[in-house]
């Protein structure tokens, strides 16, 4: 009996000891978790209710050369409600209705939804958002995002391009200069409620966003608007499918206006999704003859008075070439040939020049090469190697067929004539504006001489007759009080489905400069499938209308013909639009009826 009681006591002591060991182990584990691992679990709990988000920077603004904002990025605020923690929805609905301009009953329905996330407004201005924030209403949170604002409307849309959903430039200048415009995003830490809303006072900056730099364009907003309107009216009048036009300062290469419009049935023409001035490749037709004549003059194949016997048609390797009008075989000077745009006369000049020299001159005028503008999507054009020319190419190439160009390339070629042999690189951006407002001019590329000064002075005088001669093809480009030099072009449109051209489809072009004796402005107008089809009939009038407005806008007086004979070298004029800070208040230009009518 005593031995049994001793055994029981022994077992009891062992059990007590075991329980004590287990209990002590648990105490040690709890102490380890609370003391040694407490910081770790505390951080995990914080991570469960906080979030780190990237905050986009405001994109830099884009300004016109005359100091107006063409495009800018502005902050907008979204207001989100958590009805689960709103205890007085009727009172909040009453207050918010007056600020948001939303029906009170509609707001009350939103504020009483059985949800923790109900958007009330998604694009509030900062001033309106601040009014709501100052009320300190429970259950509301706010998030900011940037949107692109275009105060000038869509008149420069093909040039400016677009910004994608991710806030990055996706086309046009917005794409090309995205690294400058985009700025540097910031980082913000947010305290999040269980329902997913930002808790009051739960925002703190890790790194604040840095706004992007701005651009000052060479574009003049007033001229851009007028060009857009004039081109739109002609597209409607001539039933063209689309149209593009460019106005430049030929001495600096500054693009003063650039429009690209598509026809919309039953509505006014709208900005094209493409910048047709740089992206559209087409056969230019007779305006191309300025290159053929430049080469022939420089190589001493012709002079302005060299005479050719010109029939109205000829056959080359079985292909028929003809002039646009019926005439007997007759003597024509080189000046008459270009003034009346004789295809046969031009082909005879090209045959005397030779296809390899003609090809070299095409290359010198930078056709088939980038213009230097670096615009996204810009085409270098299509130029064939002369070794691969067909037997009929000596007839088609010198009159503007078989070679694909963009309107900008063709205006660059016209500027060579205006600049008396100098190729001037085009540009759209003249300055960068830092976030602090400092304006830094962008240097231009130096011009390159490709033709002798005296030769292009001769050609400038010859193409004056395109406009001034009673039988010239560009008589509708005349501007009262000014001498205009230019060239028409009417070309067929190649078929993409079969060899040859689309029946009845034509491109109409006019390009030129003014005043002819001292060029200050140059321009090109191209219309796709207009009626009538001729560049002299539909494109030249737009040129005259826009140039007359631009001459008044920039205060360019007529040049006396007696004081400055055609074909002489004029002194270099100052730039049309000197760089000024875009942050200054621009001066509004008068838009009277007399100016608009031109």
TIZAKE-854902 format. One record per residue (C-alpha): residue number from 1; chain; x, y, z. Coordinates in Angstrom, 1 decimal, padded with zeros to 4 digits. Last residue first. Layout:
BEGIN
R  rolo  lose       x       y       z
R   NUM     A       X       Y       Z
...
//
This chain:
BEGIN
R  rolo  lose       x       y       z
R   598     A  -007.6   089.1  -097.9
R   597     A  -011.1   088.3  -096.6
R   596     A  -009.8   087.8  -093.1
R   595     A  -007.9   091.1  -093.1
R   594     A  -010.9   093.2  -094.3
R   593     A  -013.1   091.5  -091.8
R   592     A  -010.9   092.5  -088.9
R   591     A  -008.8   090.0  -087.0
R   590     A  -006.4   092.3  -085.1
R   589     A  -003.6   090.4  -083.4
R   588     A  -003.7   089.9  -079.6
R   587     A  -000.4   090.7  -077.9
R   586     A   000.8   087.8  -075.9
R   585     A   001.2   088.1  -072.1
R   584     A   004.7   087.0  -071.2
R   583     A   005.3   083.4  -070.2
R   582     A   006.1   082.5  -073.8
R   581     A   009.4   084.4  -073.5
R   580     A   010.2   085.9  -076.8
R   579     A   012.0   084.4  -079.8
R   578     A   012.1   086.6  -082.9
R   577     A   009.3   085.9  -085.4
R   576     A   010.0   086.9  -089.0
R   575     A   013.7   086.4  -088.8
R   574     A   015.8   089.3  -090.1
R   573     A   016.2   089.8  -093.8
R   572     A   019.2   088.5  -095.8
R   571     A   020.0   091.0  -098.6
R   570     A   018.6   090.3  -102.0
R   569     A   020.4   088.6  -104.8
R   568     A   019.1   089.6  -108.2
R   567     A   016.9   087.5  -110.4
R   566     A   014.0   089.9  -110.6
R   565     A   015.1   093.5  -110.5
R   564     A   015.2   095.1  -107.0
R   563     A   014.6   098.9  -107.2
R   562     A   012.4   098.8  -110.3
R   561     A   010.4   095.9  -109.0
R   560     A   009.8   097.7  -105.8
R   559     A   009.4   095.2  -102.9
R   558     A   005.9   095.1  -101.3
R   557     A   005.9   095.5  -097.5
R   556     A   006.1   092.7  -095.0
R   555     A   004.2   093.6  -091.8
R   554     A   004.2   090.1  -090.4
R   553     A   000.4   089.8  -090.3
R   552     A  -000.1   091.7  -093.5
R   551     A   002.2   089.4  -095.5
R   550     A   000.6   086.4  -093.7
R   549     A  -002.9   087.4  -094.8
R   548     A  -001.8   087.9  -098.4
R   547     A   000.1   084.6  -098.2
R   546     A  -003.0   082.7  -097.1
R   545     A  -005.3   084.0  -099.9
R   544     A  -002.6   083.6  -102.6
R   543     A  -001.7   080.1  -101.6
R   542     A  -005.3   079.1  -101.3
R   541     A  -005.9   080.5  -104.9
R   540     A  -002.9   078.5  -106.2
R   539     A  -004.2   075.1  -104.8
R   538     A  -007.5   074.9  -106.7
R   537     A  -007.1   076.2  -110.3
R   536     A  -003.3   076.3  -110.7
R   535     A  -003.0   072.9  -109.0
R   534     A  -005.4   071.4  -111.6
R   533     A  -008.0   068.8  -110.9
R   532     A  -011.2   070.8  -110.9
R   531     A  -012.4   069.1  -108.8
R   530     A  -010.1   067.9  -106.1
R   529     A  -008.5   064.4  -105.7
R   528     A  -006.1   065.1  -102.9
R   527     A  -005.1   068.8  -102.4
R   526     A  -001.6   070.1  -101.9
R   525     A  -000.7   073.7  -100.9
R   524     A   002.9   074.8  -100.5
R   523     A   004.3   078.0  -099.0
R   522     A   007.2   080.4  -098.9
R   521     A   007.6   083.7  -097.0
R   520     A   010.2   086.4  -096.9
R   519     A   011.7   086.2  -100.4
R   518     A   013.4   089.4  -101.7
R   517     A   012.8   089.6  -105.4
R   516     A   009.9   087.1  -105.4
R   515     A   008.1   088.8  -102.5
R   514     A   006.9   086.1  -102.0
R   513     A   007.5   082.3  -102.4
R   512     A   006.1   079.4  -104.3
R   511     A   004.3   076.0  -104.2
R   510     A   001.1   074.9  -105.9
R   509     A  -000.1   071.3  -105.9
R   508     A  -003.1   069.3  -107.2
R   507     A  -003.2   065.5  -106.8
R   506     A  -005.2   063.6  -109.3
R   505     A  -007.6   060.6  -109.6
R   504     A  -009.5   060.1  -112.9
R   503     A  -008.4   056.5  -113.4
R   502     A  -006.1   055.4  -110.6
R   501     A  -002.6   055.0  -112.1
R   500     A  -000.5   052.3  -113.6
R   499     A   000.1   048.7  -112.5
R   498     A  -002.6   047.2  -110.2
R   497     A  -003.8   047.3  -106.6
R   496     A  -002.0   050.2  -105.1
R   495     A  -002.8   052.5  -108.0
R   494     A  -000.6   055.6  -108.6
R   493     A  -002.3   059.0  -108.3
R   492     A  -002.0   061.3  -111.3
R   491     A  -000.2   064.6  -111.0
R   490     A  -001.0   068.3  -111.3
R   489     A   001.7   070.7  -110.2
R   488     A   002.0   074.4  -110.3
R   487     A   005.2   076.5  -109.7
R   486     A   006.0   079.7  -107.9
R   485     A   007.3   083.2  -107.9
R   484     A   005.0   086.0  -106.7
R   483     A   005.6   089.8  -107.3
R   482     A   003.6   091.8  -104.8
R   481     A   001.2   094.8  -105.0
R   480     A  -001.9   092.6  -105.5
R   479     A  -001.2   088.9  -104.9
R   478     A  -001.2   086.5  -107.9
R   477     A  -001.5   082.8  -107.1
R   476     A  -004.4   082.5  -109.6
R   475     A  -002.1   083.1  -112.5
R   474     A  -000.2   079.9  -111.8
R   473     A  -000.3   078.1  -115.1
R   472     A   001.3   081.0  -117.0
R   471     A  -000.4   082.2  -120.2
R   470     A  -001.0   085.7  -119.0
R   469     A   002.5   085.7  -117.6
R   468     A   002.8   086.9  -113.9
R   467     A   002.4   083.6  -112.1
R   466     A   004.5   081.1  -114.0
R   465     A   006.5   084.1  -115.2
R   464     A   007.9   084.5  -111.7
R   463     A   009.2   081.0  -112.3
R   462     A   011.9   082.3  -114.6
R   461     A   013.2   085.0  -112.3
R   460     A   013.6   082.5  -109.5
R   459     A   015.4   080.3  -112.0
R   458     A   017.9   083.0  -112.8
R   457     A   018.5   083.7  -109.1
R   456     A   018.9   079.9  -108.7
R   455     A   021.8   080.0  -111.2
R   454     A   023.5   083.1  -109.8
R   453     A   023.6   081.6  -106.3
R   452     A   025.1   078.4  -107.5
R   451     A   023.3   075.2  -106.4
R   450     A   023.7   072.9  -103.4
R   449     A   024.8   075.3  -100.7
R   448     A   024.0   073.9  -097.2
R   447     A   022.3   075.8  -094.4
R   446     A   023.6   075.6  -090.8
R   445     A   021.4   073.6  -088.5
R   444     A   019.4   075.8  -086.2
R   443     A   020.2   076.2  -082.5
R   442     A   017.4   075.7  -080.0
R   441     A   016.8   078.8  -077.8
R   440     A   016.7   078.3  -074.0
R   439     A   013.8   080.0  -072.2
R   438     A   013.9   079.9  -068.4
R   437     A   010.4   079.5  -066.9
R   436     A   011.3   077.5  -063.8
R   435     A   010.1   074.3  -065.4
R   434     A   012.5   074.9  -068.3
R   433     A   011.2   076.3  -071.6
R   432     A   012.9   074.9  -074.7
R   431     A   013.2   077.0  -077.8
R   430     A   012.7   077.1  -081.6
R   429     A   010.9   073.8  -082.3
R   428     A   009.3   073.2  -085.7
R   427     A   012.3   073.1  -088.0
R   426     A   013.2   073.0  -091.7
R   425     A   016.8   072.6  -092.9
R   424     A   017.8   075.4  -095.3
R   423     A   019.2   074.3  -098.7
R   422     A   021.0   077.3  -100.2
R   421     A   020.9   077.9  -104.0
R   420     A   019.4   081.4  -104.2
R   419     A   017.4   081.1  -100.9
R   418     A   014.1   081.3  -102.8
R   417     A   015.3   078.6  -105.2
R   416     A   016.4   076.4  -102.4
R   415     A   013.1   077.2  -100.7
R   414     A   011.3   075.5  -103.5
R   413     A   013.2   072.3  -102.8
R   412     A   012.3   072.5  -099.1
R   411     A   008.7   073.0  -100.2
R   410     A   008.9   069.8  -102.2
R   409     A   010.3   067.9  -099.2
R   408     A   007.6   069.3  -097.0
R   407     A   004.9   068.1  -099.4
R   406     A   006.3   064.6  -099.2
R   405     A   008.0   063.1  -102.2
R   404     A   007.7   060.0  -104.4
R   403     A   009.5   059.8  -107.8
R   402     A   008.1   057.9  -110.8
R   401     A   006.4   061.1  -112.0
R   400     A   007.4   064.7  -111.5
R   399     A   008.1   066.0  -115.0
R   398     A   011.8   065.1  -115.0
R   397     A   010.9   061.5  -114.0
R   396     A   008.3   060.6  -116.6
R   395     A   010.2   061.1  -119.9
R   394     A   013.7   059.9  -118.9
R   393     A   011.7   057.2  -117.1
R   392     A   010.4   055.7  -120.3
R   391     A   013.3   053.1  -120.8
R   390     A   012.7   052.0  -117.1
R   389     A   015.1   053.4  -114.5
R   388     A   017.0   050.7  -112.5
R   387     A   020.5   052.2  -113.1
R   386     A   019.0   055.6  -112.3
R   385     A   018.4   054.3  -108.7
R   384     A   014.8   055.1  -107.8
R   383     A   013.7   057.8  -105.3
R   382     A   010.8   057.2  -102.9
R   381     A   010.2   059.7  -100.1
R   380     A   012.2   060.2  -096.8
R   379     A   008.9   059.7  -094.9
R   378     A   008.1   061.4  -091.6
R   377     A   006.5   059.0  -089.1
R   376     A   007.9   060.9  -086.1
R   375     A   009.2   064.3  -087.2
R   374     A   013.0   064.3  -087.4
R   373     A   013.0   067.7  -089.2
R   372     A   016.2   066.9  -091.0
R   371     A   014.5   066.4  -094.3
R   370     A   015.2   062.7  -094.4
R   369     A   016.5   061.5  -097.7
R   368     A   014.8   060.2  -100.9
R   367     A   014.7   063.8  -102.2
R   366     A   017.7   065.7  -100.7
R   365     A   017.9   068.3  -103.4
R   364     A   021.3   067.0  -104.1
R   363     A   019.8   063.5  -104.7
R   362     A   017.4   064.8  -107.4
R   361     A   020.4   066.6  -108.9
R   360     A   022.4   063.4  -109.1
R   359     A   019.4   061.6  -110.7
R   358     A   019.3   064.4  -113.4
R   357     A   023.0   063.9  -114.0
R   356     A   022.5   060.2  -114.4
R   355     A   019.4   060.6  -116.7
R   354     A   021.0   063.0  -119.2
R   353     A   020.9   066.8  -119.3
R   352     A   020.0   067.0  -123.0
R   351     A   017.3   064.4  -122.4
R   350     A   016.1   066.4  -119.4
R   349     A   015.8   069.6  -121.5
R   348     A   013.8   067.6  -124.1
R   347     A   011.6   066.2  -121.4
R   346     A   010.9   069.7  -120.1
R   345     A   009.8   070.9  -123.5
R   344     A   007.5   067.9  -123.8
R   343     A   006.0   068.5  -120.3
R   342     A   005.3   072.1  -121.0
R   341     A   004.6   073.9  -117.8
R   340     A   003.5   077.2  -119.4
R   339     A   005.9   079.2  -117.3
R   338     A   008.5   076.3  -117.3
R   337     A   008.6   076.0  -121.1
R   336     A   008.3   079.8  -121.7
R   335     A   011.4   080.3  -119.6
R   334     A   013.3   077.6  -121.4
R   333     A   012.4   079.3  -124.7
R   332     A   009.7   077.8  -126.9
R   331     A   009.8   077.2  -130.7
R   330     A   006.6   075.6  -132.0
R   329     A   005.0   072.3  -133.0
R   328     A   001.3   073.0  -132.9
R   327     A  -000.6   073.2  -129.7
R   326     A  -003.0   071.0  -127.7
R   325     A  -003.0   071.6  -123.9
R   324     A  -001.8   069.6  -121.0
R   323     A   001.4   068.6  -122.9
R   322     A   001.9   065.0  -124.1
R   321     A   003.8   061.8  -123.4
R   320     A   002.9   058.6  -125.2
R   319     A   004.7   055.4  -124.2
R   318     A   006.1   053.1  -127.0
R   317     A   009.7   053.5  -126.0
R   316     A   009.3   057.3  -125.7
R   315     A   006.5   058.8  -127.9
R   314     A   006.1   062.6  -128.2
R   313     A   003.3   065.2  -127.7
R   312     A   002.6   068.9  -128.0
R   311     A   005.6   069.6  -130.3
R   310     A   008.4   071.7  -128.9
R   309     A   011.3   073.2  -130.9
R   308     A   013.7   074.3  -128.2
R   307     A   015.1   077.8  -127.4
R   306     A   017.6   078.8  -124.8
R   305     A   016.5   082.1  -123.3
R   304     A   016.6   081.1  -119.6
R   303     A   019.9   079.4  -120.2
R   302     A   020.3   075.7  -120.9
R   301     A   022.6   072.8  -120.6
R   300     A   025.0   074.9  -118.5
R   299     A   025.2   072.2  -115.8
R   298     A   023.8   074.7  -113.3
R   297     A   020.9   075.6  -115.6
R   296     A   020.1   072.0  -116.4
R   295     A   020.3   071.0  -112.8
R   294     A   018.0   073.8  -111.6
R   293     A   015.6   073.2  -114.5
R   292     A   015.1   069.5  -113.5
R   291     A   014.8   070.5  -109.9
R   290     A   012.2   073.2  -110.6
R   289     A   010.4   070.7  -112.8
R   288     A   009.2   068.9  -109.6
R   287     A   006.3   071.4  -109.5
R   286     A   005.1   069.6  -112.6
R   285     A   003.9   066.5  -110.9
R   284     A   004.3   065.8  -107.3
R   283     A   004.1   062.0  -107.1
R   282     A   002.9   061.4  -103.6
R   281     A   004.2   060.4  -100.2
R   280     A   002.1   061.6  -097.2
R   279     A   004.0   061.5  -093.9
R   278     A   005.6   065.0  -093.6
R   277     A   002.8   067.4  -094.7
R   276     A   000.2   064.7  -094.2
R   275     A   000.7   064.8  -090.4
R   274     A  -001.5   061.8  -089.8
R   273     A  -004.7   061.5  -087.8
R   272     A  -006.0   064.2  -090.1
R   271     A  -007.6   067.3  -088.5
R   270     A  -011.3   067.6  -089.6
R   269     A  -013.0   068.9  -092.7
R   268     A  -016.4   070.4  -092.0
R   267     A  -019.4   068.0  -091.8
R   266     A  -021.7   066.1  -094.1
R   265     A  -019.0   063.8  -095.4
R   264     A  -015.7   064.4  -093.5
R   263     A  -012.8   065.6  -095.6
R   262     A  -009.4   065.1  -094.0
R   261     A  -007.2   068.0  -093.0
R   260     A  -003.4   068.6  -092.5
R   259     A  -002.2   072.1  -091.6
R   258     A   001.3   073.4  -091.0
R   257     A   002.0   077.1  -090.0
R   256     A   005.1   079.1  -089.5
R   255     A   007.6   076.3  -090.2
R   254     A   011.0   078.0  -089.5
R   253     A   013.5   077.1  -092.2
R   252     A   015.4   080.3  -091.3
R   251     A   015.6   081.9  -094.8
R   250     A   012.6   080.3  -096.3
R   249     A   010.2   081.4  -093.5
R   248     A   007.6   078.7  -093.9
R   247     A   003.9   078.2  -094.7
R   246     A   002.8   074.6  -095.1
R   245     A  -000.4   073.1  -096.5
R   244     A  -002.2   069.8  -096.5
R   243     A  -005.5   068.7  -098.1
R   242     A  -007.9   065.8  -098.0
R   241     A  -010.6   064.0  -100.0
R   240     A  -011.2   067.1  -102.2
R   239     A  -014.8   068.2  -103.0
R   238     A  -013.4   071.4  -104.6
R   237     A  -015.4   073.8  -102.4
R   236     A  -015.3   071.7  -099.3
R   235     A  -011.5   071.2  -099.5
R   234     A  -011.1   074.8  -100.5
R   233     A  -012.9   076.0  -097.3
R   232     A  -010.9   073.7  -095.1
R   231     A  -007.6   075.0  -096.6
R   230     A  -008.6   078.6  -095.9
R   229     A  -009.7   077.8  -092.3
R   228     A  -006.6   075.9  -091.4
R   227     A  -004.4   078.5  -092.9
R   226     A  -006.1   081.2  -090.9
R   225     A  -005.8   079.3  -087.7
R   224     A  -002.1   078.5  -088.3
R   223     A  -001.5   082.2  -089.2
R   222     A  -002.9   083.3  -085.9
R   221     A  -001.1   080.6  -083.9
R   220     A   002.3   081.3  -085.4
R   219     A   004.2   077.9  -085.4
R   218     A   007.9   078.1  -084.8
R   217     A   007.2   076.1  -081.6
R   216     A   008.2   077.0  -078.0
R   215     A   008.4   073.8  -076.1
R   214     A   007.9   073.1  -072.4
R   213     A   010.0   071.3  -069.8
R   212     A   008.4   068.6  -067.6
R   211     A   007.1   069.0  -064.0
R   210     A   009.1   067.3  -061.2
R   209     A   007.1   064.9  -059.0
R   208     A   007.6   064.9  -055.3
R   207     A   009.5   062.0  -053.7
R   206     A   008.4   060.0  -050.6
R   205     A   005.5   062.3  -050.1
R   204     A   002.9   061.6  -047.4
R   203     A  -000.8   060.9  -047.6
R   202     A  -003.0   059.4  -044.8
R   201     A  -004.4   062.6  -043.4
R   200     A  -007.8   061.2  -043.9
R   199     A  -007.6   057.5  -044.9
R   198     A  -007.3   056.8  -048.7
R   197     A  -010.1   054.5  -049.6
R   196     A  -009.9   050.7  -050.1
R   195     A  -012.7   049.5  -047.8
R   194     A  -010.2   048.4  -045.2
R   193     A  -008.8   052.0  -045.1
R   192     A  -005.6   052.8  -047.0
R   191     A  -002.8   055.0  -045.8
R   190     A  -001.0   056.3  -048.8
R   189     A   002.7   056.8  -049.5
R   188     A   003.6   059.0  -052.5
R   187     A   006.2   058.7  -055.3
R   186     A   007.0   061.3  -057.9
R   185     A   007.1   061.2  -061.7
R   184     A   009.9   063.0  -063.6
R   183     A   009.0   065.4  -066.5
R   182     A   007.0   064.2  -069.5
R   181     A   007.8   067.1  -071.8
R   180     A   011.5   066.6  -072.1
R   179     A   011.6   062.8  -072.5
R   178     A   008.4   063.0  -074.7
R   177     A   010.0   065.3  -077.3
R   176     A   009.4   063.1  -080.3
R   175     A   006.2   061.6  -078.9
R   174     A   004.5   064.8  -077.9
R   173     A   005.9   066.3  -081.1
R   172     A   003.8   063.9  -083.2
R   171     A   002.6   060.5  -081.8
R   170     A   002.3   058.5  -078.5
R   169     A   003.5   060.9  -075.9
R   168     A   003.3   059.3  -072.4
R   167     A   000.6   059.8  -069.8
R   166     A  -000.2   056.1  -069.7
R   165     A  -003.5   056.6  -071.5
R   164     A  -001.6   058.0  -074.4
R   163     A  -000.7   061.6  -075.3
R   162     A  -001.3   062.8  -078.8
R   161     A   000.3   064.6  -081.8
R   160     A   001.3   068.2  -081.7
R   159     A   001.7   068.5  -085.5
R   158     A  -001.5   066.6  -086.5
R   157     A  -003.4   068.4  -083.6
R   156     A  -002.4   072.0  -084.6
R   155     A  -006.0   073.2  -085.3
R   154     A  -007.5   071.0  -082.6
R   153     A  -008.5   073.7  -080.2
R   152     A  -006.2   076.5  -079.1
R   151     A  -006.8   075.9  -075.4
R   150     A  -005.7   072.3  -075.8
R   149     A  -005.8   070.7  -072.3
R   148     A  -004.0   067.4  -071.6
R   147     A  -005.1   065.6  -068.4
R   146     A  -003.2   065.0  -065.1
R   145     A  -004.3   062.8  -062.2
R   144     A  -005.2   063.4  -058.6
R   143     A  -007.0   061.2  -056.0
R   142     A  -009.4   062.3  -053.3
R   141     A  -011.1   060.6  -050.4
R   140     A  -014.5   061.1  -048.8
R   139     A  -016.1   059.1  -045.9
R   138     A  -016.1   062.0  -043.5
R   137     A  -016.5   065.6  -044.8
R   136     A  -013.5   067.8  -044.2
R   135     A  -015.2   070.8  -045.7
R   134     A  -011.8   072.1  -046.9
R   133     A  -011.4   069.1  -049.2
R   132     A  -014.7   070.0  -051.0
R   131     A  -013.6   073.6  -051.7
R   130     A  -010.1   072.4  -052.7
R   129     A  -011.6   070.0  -055.3
R   128     A  -013.5   072.9  -056.9
R   127     A  -010.3   075.0  -057.1
R   126     A  -008.2   072.0  -058.4
R   125     A  -010.6   071.4  -061.3
R   124     A  -012.7   068.3  -061.0
R   123     A  -012.3   065.3  -063.4
R   122     A  -013.7   062.1  -061.9
R   121     A  -016.7   063.0  -059.7
R   120     A  -018.7   060.9  -057.3
R   119     A  -016.9   057.6  -057.5
R   118     A  -018.3   055.0  -055.1
R   117     A  -016.0   052.6  -053.2
R   116     A  -017.0   051.0  -049.9
R   115     A  -020.3   049.7  -051.2
R   114     A  -023.9   049.4  -050.0
R   113     A  -025.0   052.5  -051.8
R   112     A  -026.2   055.3  -049.5
R   111     A  -023.9   058.0  -050.8
R   110     A  -024.7   057.3  -054.4
R   109     A  -028.5   057.5  -053.8
R   108     A  -028.0   060.8  -051.9
R   107     A  -026.0   062.2  -054.8
R   106     A  -028.8   061.4  -057.2
R   105     A  -031.3   063.0  -054.9
R   104     A  -029.1   066.2  -054.6
R   103     A  -028.8   066.6  -058.4
R   102     A  -025.2   067.2  -059.3
R   101     A  -023.7   070.7  -059.7
R   100     A  -020.5   069.5  -057.9
R    99     A  -020.4   072.4  -055.4
R    98     A  -024.1   072.8  -054.6
R    97     A  -024.8   069.1  -054.7
R    96     A  -021.9   068.4  -052.3
R    95     A  -023.5   070.2  -049.4
R    94     A  -026.9   068.6  -049.7
R    93     A  -025.5   065.2  -050.4
R    92     A  -023.3   065.5  -047.3
R    91     A  -026.4   066.3  -045.1
R    90     A  -028.4   063.5  -046.6
R    89     A  -025.5   061.0  -046.2
R    88     A  -025.1   061.6  -042.4
R    87     A  -023.3   058.5  -041.1
R    86     A  -020.8   058.0  -044.0
R    85     A  -018.5   055.1  -043.0
R    84     A  -020.1   052.4  -045.2
R    83     A  -020.8   055.0  -047.9
R    82     A  -017.1   055.2  -048.8
R    81     A  -017.0   058.1  -051.3
R    80     A  -014.5   058.9  -054.1
R    79     A  -013.7   062.4  -055.5
R    78     A  -011.4   062.5  -058.5
R    77     A  -009.1   065.5  -059.0
R    76     A  -007.7   067.1  -062.2
R    75     A  -004.3   068.5  -062.7
R    74     A  -003.5   070.4  -066.0
R    73     A  -001.2   069.6  -068.9
R    72     A  -000.8   072.1  -071.6
R    71     A  -001.3   072.6  -075.3
R    70     A  -001.2   075.5  -077.8
R    69     A  -000.5   078.2  -075.2
R    68     A   000.1   081.5  -076.9
R    67     A   003.4   083.3  -076.9
R    66     A   003.7   084.4  -080.6
R    65     A   005.9   081.5  -081.5
R    64     A   003.3   079.1  -080.3
R    63     A   003.6   077.4  -076.9
R    62     A   003.6   073.8  -075.8
R    61     A   003.3   073.1  -072.1
R    60     A   005.4   070.7  -070.1
R    59     A   003.7   067.6  -068.8
R    58     A   002.6   067.6  -065.2
R    57     A   004.3   064.8  -063.3
R    56     A   002.7   061.4  -062.7
R    55     A   002.4   060.2  -059.1
R    54     A   003.6   056.7  -058.5
R    53     A   001.9   054.8  -055.6
R    52     A   003.1   053.3  -052.3
R    51     A   000.4   051.6  -050.4
R    50     A  -000.5   051.4  -046.7
R    49     A  -003.0   049.3  -044.7
R    48     A  -001.4   045.8  -045.1
R    47     A   002.1   047.2  -045.2
R    46     A   001.5   048.5  -041.6
R    45     A   000.6   045.1  -040.4
R    44     A   003.7   043.6  -041.9
R    43     A   005.8   046.3  -040.3
R    42     A   004.3   045.4  -036.9
R    41     A   004.9   041.8  -037.6
R    40     A   008.7   042.4  -038.1
R    39     A   008.9   044.9  -035.1
R    38     A   007.3   042.3  -032.8
R    37     A   009.7   039.5  -033.8
R    36     A   012.1   039.8  -030.9
R    35     A   009.8   041.1  -028.2
R    34     A   006.4   039.9  -028.9
R    33     A   007.3   036.8  -030.8
R    32     A   010.2   035.8  -028.6
R    31     A   008.1   036.5  -025.4
R    30     A   005.3   034.4  -026.8
R    29     A   007.8   031.6  -027.6
R    28     A   009.4   031.8  -024.1
R    27     A   006.0   031.7  -022.4
R    26     A   005.0   028.7  -024.5
R    25     A   008.2   026.9  -023.6
R    24     A   007.5   027.7  -019.9
R    23     A   004.1   026.2  -020.2
R    22     A   005.4   023.1  -021.8
R    21     A   008.1   022.7  -019.1
R    20     A   005.5   023.3  -016.3
R    19     A   003.2   020.8  -017.8
R    18     A   006.0   018.2  -017.9
R    17     A   007.0   019.0  -014.3
R    16     A   003.5   018.6  -013.1
R    15     A   003.1   015.4  -014.9
R    14     A   006.4   014.0  -013.5
R    13     A   005.4   015.1  -009.9
R    12     A   002.1   013.3  -010.3
R    11     A   003.8   010.2  -011.5
R    10     A   006.0   010.2  -008.4
R     9     A   003.1   010.8  -006.1
R     8     A   001.2   007.9  -007.6
R     7     A   004.3   005.6  -007.2
R     6     A   004.6   006.6  -003.6
R     5     A   001.0   005.8  -002.9
R     4     A   001.5   002.3  -004.5
R     3     A   004.6   001.6  -002.3
R     2     A   002.7   002.5   000.8
R     1     A   000.0   000.0   000.0
//
